[in-house]
Amino acid sequence: MLVEPEPVAEIMVDTALERGAWRYPVRFARLRLDVAAADVPPFGAGAQPVGG
């Protein structure tokens, strides 16, 4: 059985990497009750490189 995602969370991250790992931890900001899981693109989809 597949898991169906339902709640959408907003998180805060820093783009700094150190030896291939995030330098600072990911922090939970809030639940987004106004956004459906189907409206959120898959992780990495549509990401734009910085400064490229």
PDB file with one MODEL, atoms N, CA, C and O in Angstrom:
MODEL        1
ATOM      1  N   MET A   1       0.844  -1.177   0.000  1.00  0.00           N
ATOM      2  CA  MET A   1       0.000   0.000   0.000  1.00  0.00           C
ATOM      3  C   MET A   1       0.888   1.240   0.000  1.00  0.00           C
ATOM      4  O   MET A   1       1.869   1.314   0.741  1.00  0.00           O
ATOM      5  N   LEU A   2       0.538   2.200  -0.830  1.00  0.00           N
ATOM      6  CA  LEU A   2       1.283   3.453  -0.887  1.00  0.00           C
ATOM      7  C   LEU A   2       0.742   4.439   0.135  1.00  0.00           C
ATOM      8  O   LEU A   2      -0.443   4.421   0.465  1.00  0.00           O
ATOM      9  N   VAL A   3       1.609   5.286   0.623  1.00  0.00           N
ATOM     10  CA  VAL A   3       1.202   6.334   1.558  1.00  0.00           C
ATOM     11  C   VAL A   3       0.728   7.531   0.748  1.00  0.00           C
ATOM     12  O   VAL A   3       1.427   7.975  -0.162  1.00  0.00           O
ATOM     13  N   GLU A   4      -0.437   8.053   1.062  1.00  0.00           N
ATOM     14  CA  GLU A   4      -0.976   9.225   0.400  1.00  0.00           C
ATOM     15  C   GLU A   4      -0.691  10.463   1.253  1.00  0.00           C
ATOM     16  O   GLU A   4      -1.233  10.588   2.351  1.00  0.00           O
ATOM     17  N   PRO A   5       0.160  11.390   0.760  1.00  0.00           N
ATOM     18  CA  PRO A   5       0.441  12.601   1.538  1.00  0.00           C
ATOM     19  C   PRO A   5      -0.773  13.510   1.579  1.00  0.00           C
ATOM     20  O   PRO A   5      -1.459  13.682   0.571  1.00  0.00           O
ATOM     21  N   GLU A   6      -1.037  14.085   2.726  1.00  0.00           N
ATOM     22  CA  GLU A   6      -2.171  14.995   2.843  1.00  0.00           C
ATOM     23  C   GLU A   6      -1.776  16.358   3.373  1.00  0.00           C
ATOM     24  O   GLU A   6      -2.013  17.354   2.689  1.00  0.00           O
ATOM     25  N   PRO A   7      -1.179  16.458   4.568  1.00  0.00           N
ATOM     26  CA  PRO A   7      -0.829  17.799   5.043  1.00  0.00           C
ATOM     27  C   PRO A   7       0.383  18.351   4.289  1.00  0.00           C
ATOM     28  O   PRO A   7       1.287  17.604   3.913  1.00  0.00           O
ATOM     29  N   VAL A   8       0.388  19.647   4.079  1.00  0.00           N
ATOM     30  CA  VAL A   8       1.510  20.330   3.440  1.00  0.00           C
ATOM     31  C   VAL A   8       2.143  21.229   4.493  1.00  0.00           C
ATOM     32  O   VAL A   8       1.454  21.999   5.162  1.00  0.00           O
ATOM     33  N   ALA A   9       3.453  21.125   4.633  1.00  0.00           N
ATOM     34  CA  ALA A   9       4.168  21.938   5.619  1.00  0.00           C
ATOM     35  C   ALA A   9       5.096  22.912   4.908  1.00  0.00           C
ATOM     36  O   ALA A   9       5.677  22.586   3.873  1.00  0.00           O
ATOM     37  N   GLU A  10       5.229  24.100   5.466  1.00  0.00           N
ATOM     38  CA  GLU A  10       6.204  25.070   4.989  1.00  0.00           C
ATOM     39  C   GLU A  10       7.428  24.918   5.884  1.00  0.00           C
ATOM     40  O   GLU A  10       7.312  24.858   7.108  1.00  0.00           O
ATOM     41  N   ILE A  11       8.601  24.858   5.260  1.00  0.00           N
ATOM     42  CA  ILE A  11       9.839  24.701   6.017  1.00  0.00           C
ATOM     43  C   ILE A  11      10.791  25.829   5.657  1.00  0.00           C
ATOM     44  O   ILE A  11      10.640  26.477   4.621  1.00  0.00           O
ATOM     45  N   MET A  12      11.774  26.058   6.524  1.00  0.00           N
ATOM     46  CA  MET A  12      12.809  27.055   6.271  1.00  0.00           C
ATOM     47  C   MET A  12      14.141  26.323   6.159  1.00  0.00           C
ATOM     48  O   MET A  12      14.496  25.521   7.023  1.00  0.00           O
ATOM     49  N   VAL A  13      14.876  26.610   5.077  1.00  0.00           N
ATOM     50  CA  VAL A  13      16.173  25.970   4.867  1.00  0.00           C
ATOM     51  C   VAL A  13      17.184  27.011   4.420  1.00  0.00           C
ATOM     52  O   VAL A  13      16.822  28.060   3.887  1.00  0.00           O
ATOM     53  N   ASP A  14      18.429  26.715   4.640  1.00  0.00           N
ATOM     54  CA  ASP A  14      19.524  27.529   4.153  1.00  0.00           C
ATOM     55  C   ASP A  14      20.199  26.722   3.048  1.00  0.00           C
ATOM     56  O   ASP A  14      20.277  25.498   3.148  1.00  0.00           O
ATOM     57  N   THR A  15      20.677  27.364   2.018  1.00  0.00           N
ATOM     58  CA  THR A  15      21.281  26.639   0.903  1.00  0.00           C
ATOM     59  C   THR A  15      22.743  26.280   1.148  1.00  0.00           C
ATOM     60  O   THR A  15      23.371  25.662   0.289  1.00  0.00           O
ATOM     61  N   ALA A  16      23.292  26.646   2.286  1.00  0.00           N
ATOM     62  CA  ALA A  16      24.700  26.378   2.560  1.00  0.00           C
ATOM     63  C   ALA A  16      24.930  24.887   2.800  1.00  0.00           C
ATOM     64  O   ALA A  16      24.246  24.256   3.606  1.00  0.00           O
ATOM     65  N   LEU A  17      25.908  24.346   2.084  1.00  0.00           N
ATOM     66  CA  LEU A  17      26.294  22.949   2.263  1.00  0.00           C
ATOM     67  C   LEU A  17      27.701  22.881   2.835  1.00  0.00           C
ATOM     68  O   LEU A  17      28.543  23.736   2.563  1.00  0.00           O
ATOM     69  N   GLU A  18      27.933  21.860   3.623  1.00  0.00           N
ATOM     70  CA  GLU A  18      29.266  21.633   4.182  1.00  0.00           C
ATOM     71  C   GLU A  18      29.560  20.147   4.069  1.00  0.00           C
ATOM     72  O   GLU A  18      28.915  19.327   4.723  1.00  0.00           O
ATOM     73  N   ARG A  19      30.534  19.802   3.239  1.00  0.00           N
ATOM     74  CA  ARG A  19      30.888  18.402   2.977  1.00  0.00           C
ATOM     75  C   ARG A  19      29.685  17.573   2.528  1.00  0.00           C
ATOM     76  O   ARG A  19      29.526  16.429   2.954  1.00  0.00           O
ATOM     77  N   GLY A  20      28.837  18.145   1.669  1.00  0.00           N
ATOM     78  CA  GLY A  20      27.709  17.414   1.111  1.00  0.00           C
ATOM     79  C   GLY A  20      26.475  17.343   1.980  1.00  0.00           C
ATOM     80  O   GLY A  20      25.499  16.695   1.598  1.00  0.00           O
ATOM     81  N   ALA A  21      26.481  17.982   3.131  1.00  0.00           N
ATOM     82  CA  ALA A  21      25.323  17.970   4.034  1.00  0.00           C
ATOM     83  C   ALA A  21      24.899  19.407   4.305  1.00  0.00           C
ATOM     84  O   ALA A  21      25.708  20.330   4.212  1.00  0.00           O
ATOM     85  N   TRP A  22      23.625  19.589   4.641  1.00  0.00           N
ATOM     86  CA  TRP A  22      23.151  20.926   4.978  1.00  0.00           C
ATOM     87  C   TRP A  22      23.920  21.445   6.186  1.00  0.00           C
ATOM     88  O   TRP A  22      24.092  20.724   7.168  1.00  0.00           O
ATOM     89  N   ARG A  23      24.377  22.676   6.121  1.00  0.00           N
ATOM     90  CA  ARG A  23      25.130  23.266   7.227  1.00  0.00           C
ATOM     91  C   ARG A  23      24.225  23.546   8.430  1.00  0.00           C
ATOM     92  O   ARG A  23      24.641  23.400   9.579  1.00  0.00           O
ATOM     93  N   TYR A  24      22.985  23.950   8.152  1.00  0.00           N
ATOM     94  CA  TYR A  24      22.034  24.268   9.216  1.00  0.00           C
ATOM     95  C   TYR A  24      20.827  23.344   9.094  1.00  0.00           C
ATOM     96  O   TYR A  24      20.478  22.948   7.982  1.00  0.00           O
ATOM     97  N   PRO A  25      20.188  22.993  10.188  1.00  0.00           N
ATOM     98  CA  PRO A  25      19.050  22.078  10.116  1.00  0.00           C
ATOM     99  C   PRO A  25      17.830  22.708   9.435  1.00  0.00           C
ATOM    100  O   PRO A  25      17.650  23.925   9.443  1.00  0.00           O
ATOM    101  N   VAL A  26      17.011  21.853   8.855  1.00  0.00           N
ATOM    102  CA  VAL A  26      15.733  22.287   8.279  1.00  0.00           C
ATOM    103  C   VAL A  26      14.797  22.581   9.435  1.00  0.00           C
ATOM    104  O   VAL A  26      14.731  21.816  10.397  1.00  0.00           O
ATOM    105  N   ARG A  27      14.064  23.702   9.343  1.00  0.00           N
ATOM    106  CA  ARG A  27      13.167  24.095  10.433  1.00  0.00           C
ATOM    107  C   ARG A  27      11.725  24.131   9.942  1.00  0.00           C
ATOM    108  O   ARG A  27      11.440  24.650   8.863  1.00  0.00           O
ATOM    109  N   PHE A  28      10.831  23.582  10.732  1.00  0.00           N
ATOM    110  CA  PHE A  28       9.406  23.608  10.441  1.00  0.00           C
ATOM    111  C   PHE A  28       8.888  25.021  10.652  1.00  0.00           C
ATOM    112  O   PHE A  28       9.166  25.630  11.684  1.00  0.00           O
ATOM    113  N   ALA A  29       8.125  25.563   9.674  1.00  0.00           N
ATOM    114  CA  ALA A  29       7.556  26.899   9.809  1.00  0.00           C
ATOM    115  C   ALA A  29       6.087  26.822  10.199  1.00  0.00           C
ATOM    116  O   ALA A  29       5.681  27.381  11.217  1.00  0.00           O
ATOM    117  N   ARG A  30       5.286  26.126   9.385  1.00  0.00           N
ATOM    118  CA  ARG A  30       3.851  26.023   9.677  1.00  0.00           C
ATOM    119  C   ARG A  30       3.202  25.032   8.722  1.00  0.00           C
ATOM    120  O   ARG A  30       3.765  24.697   7.680  1.00  0.00           O
ATOM    121  N   LEU A  31       2.014  24.568   9.087  1.00  0.00           N
ATOM    122  CA  LEU A  31       1.205  23.770   8.178  1.00  0.00           C
ATOM    123  C   LEU A  31       0.505  24.718   7.215  1.00  0.00           C
ATOM    124  O   LEU A  31       0.068  25.797   7.615  1.00  0.00           O
ATOM    125  N   ARG A  32       0.395  24.326   5.959  1.00  0.00           N
ATOM    126  CA  ARG A  32      -0.276  25.134   4.947  1.00  0.00           C
ATOM    127  C   ARG A  32      -1.627  24.497   4.632  1.00  0.00           C
ATOM    128  O   ARG A  32      -1.739  23.684   3.715  1.00  0.00           O
ATOM    129  N   LEU A  33      -2.637  24.868   5.390  1.00  0.00           N
ATOM    130  CA  LEU A  33      -3.971  24.320   5.200  1.00  0.00           C
ATOM    131  C   LEU A  33      -4.623  24.860   3.933  1.00  0.00           C
ATOM    132  O   LEU A  33      -5.624  24.313   3.471  1.00  0.00           O
ATOM    133  N   ASP A  34      -4.060  25.936   3.363  1.00  0.00           N
ATOM    134  CA  ASP A  34      -4.602  26.528   2.143  1.00  0.00           C
ATOM    135  C   ASP A  34      -4.041  25.901   0.866  1.00  0.00           C
ATOM    136  O   ASP A  34      -4.429  26.297  -0.233  1.00  0.00           O
ATOM    137  N   VAL A  35      -3.133  24.927   0.996  1.00  0.00           N
ATOM    138  CA  VAL A  35      -2.499  24.284  -0.157  1.00  0.00           C
ATOM    139  C   VAL A  35      -2.753  22.779  -0.095  1.00  0.00           C
ATOM    140  O   VAL A  35      -2.576  22.154   0.950  1.00  0.00           O
ATOM    141  N   ALA A  36      -3.164  22.209  -1.214  1.00  0.00           N
ATOM    142  CA  ALA A  36      -3.374  20.760  -1.296  1.00  0.00           C
ATOM    143  C   ALA A  36      -2.068  20.086  -1.703  1.00  0.00           C
ATOM    144  O   ALA A  36      -1.251  20.686  -2.401  1.00  0.00           O
ATOM    145  N   ALA A  37      -1.869  18.855  -1.275  1.00  0.00           N
ATOM    146  CA  ALA A  37      -0.657  18.112  -1.614  1.00  0.00           C
ATOM    147  C   ALA A  37      -0.498  17.969  -3.124  1.00  0.00           C
ATOM    148  O   ALA A  37       0.626  17.949  -3.624  1.00  0.00           O
ATOM    149  N   ALA A  38      -1.602  17.869  -3.854  1.00  0.00           N
ATOM    150  CA  ALA A  38      -1.543  17.740  -5.312  1.00  0.00           C
ATOM    151  C   ALA A  38      -1.029  19.013  -5.973  1.00  0.00           C
ATOM    152  O   ALA A  38      -0.575  18.960  -7.116  1.00  0.00           O
ATOM    153  N   ASP A  39      -1.085  20.150  -5.294  1.00  0.00           N
ATOM    154  CA  ASP A  39      -0.631  21.423  -5.853  1.00  0.00           C
ATOM    155  C   ASP A  39       0.871  21.638  -5.691  1.00  0.00           C
ATOM    156  O   ASP A  39       1.426  22.569  -6.275  1.00  0.00           O
ATOM    157  N   VAL A  40       1.527  20.800  -4.916  1.00  0.00           N
ATOM    158  CA  VAL A  40       2.949  20.962  -4.625  1.00  0.00           C
ATOM    159  C   VAL A  40       3.758  20.102  -5.597  1.00  0.00           C
ATOM    160  O   VAL A  40       3.512  18.900  -5.695  1.00  0.00           O
ATOM    161  N   PRO A  41       4.725  20.697  -6.325  1.00  0.00           N
ATOM    162  CA  PRO A  41       5.538  19.895  -7.245  1.00  0.00           C
ATOM    163  C   PRO A  41       6.443  18.936  -6.472  1.00  0.00           C
ATOM    164  O   PRO A  41       6.778  19.204  -5.318  1.00  0.00           O
ATOM    165  N   PRO A  42       6.840  17.825  -7.090  1.00  0.00           N
ATOM    166  CA  PRO A  42       7.765  16.908  -6.423  1.00  0.00           C
ATOM    167  C   PRO A  42       9.079  17.608  -6.068  1.00  0.00           C
ATOM    168  O   PRO A  42       9.476  18.569  -6.729  1.00  0.00           O
ATOM    169  N   PHE A  43       9.740  17.127  -5.035  1.00  0.00           N
ATOM    170  CA  PHE A  43      10.989  17.723  -4.582  1.00  0.00           C
ATOM    171  C   PHE A  43      11.986  17.811  -5.734  1.00  0.00           C
ATOM    172  O   PHE A  43      12.260  16.812  -6.400  1.00  0.00           O
ATOM    173  N   GLY A  44      12.523  18.992  -5.964  1.00  0.00           N
ATOM    174  CA  GLY A  44      13.520  19.184  -7.012  1.00  0.00           C
ATOM    175  C   GLY A  44      12.931  19.532  -8.361  1.00  0.00           C
ATOM    176  O   GLY A  44      13.658  20.014  -9.231  1.00  0.00           O
ATOM    177  N   ALA A  45      11.649  19.309  -8.573  1.00  0.00           N
ATOM    178  CA  ALA A  45      11.033  19.627  -9.857  1.00  0.00           C
ATOM    179  C   ALA A  45      10.905  21.135  -9.998  1.00  0.00           C
ATOM    180  O   ALA A  45      10.334  21.800  -9.133  1.00  0.00           O
ATOM    181  N   GLY A  46      11.423  21.659 -11.063  1.00  0.00           N
ATOM    182  CA  GLY A  46      11.309  23.090 -11.317  1.00  0.00           C
ATOM    183  C   GLY A  46      12.284  23.944 -10.536  1.00  0.00           C
ATOM    184  O   GLY A  46      12.193  25.171 -10.566  1.00  0.00           O
ATOM    185  N   ALA A  47      13.215  23.319  -9.837  1.00  0.00           N
ATOM    186  CA  ALA A  47      14.197  24.100  -9.064  1.00  0.00           C
ATOM    187  C   ALA A  47      15.127  24.837 -10.014  1.00  0.00           C
ATOM    188  O   ALA A  47      15.551  24.290 -11.031  1.00  0.00           O
ATOM    189  N   GLN A  48      15.437  26.070  -9.678  1.00  0.00           N
ATOM    190  CA  GLN A  48      16.324  26.897 -10.496  1.00  0.00           C
ATOM    191  C   GLN A  48      17.677  27.024  -9.809  1.00  0.00           C
ATOM    192  O   GLN A  48      17.730  27.336  -8.619  1.00  0.00           O
ATOM    193  N   PRO A  49      18.774  26.790 -10.531  1.00  0.00           N
ATOM    194  CA  PRO A  49      20.092  26.960  -9.915  1.00  0.00           C
ATOM    195  C   PRO A  49      20.333  28.425  -9.544  1.00  0.00           C
ATOM    196  O   PRO A  49      19.859  29.336 -10.224  1.00  0.00           O
ATOM    197  N   VAL A  50      21.066  28.632  -8.469  1.00  0.00           N
ATOM    198  CA  VAL A  50      21.354  29.979  -7.988  1.00  0.00           C
ATOM    199  C   VAL A  50      22.632  30.481  -8.677  1.00  0.00           C
ATOM    200  O   VAL A  50      23.642  29.781  -8.734  1.00  0.00           O
ATOM    201  N   GLY A  51      22.558  31.699  -9.192  1.00  0.00           N
ATOM    202  CA  GLY A  51      23.739  32.342  -9.771  1.00  0.00           C
ATOM    203  C   GLY A  51      24.252  31.734 -11.054  1.00  0.00           C
ATOM    204  O   GLY A  51      25.390  32.006 -11.438  1.00  0.00           O
ATOM    205  N   GLY A  52      23.454  30.910 -11.745  1.00  0.00           N
ATOM    206  CA  GLY A  52      23.944  30.184 -12.881  1.00  0.00           C
ATOM    207  C   GLY A  52      23.812  30.806 -14.163  1.00  0.00           C
ATOM    208  O   GLY A  52      24.215  30.229 -15.173  1.00  0.00           O
TER     209      GLY A  52
ENDMDL
END
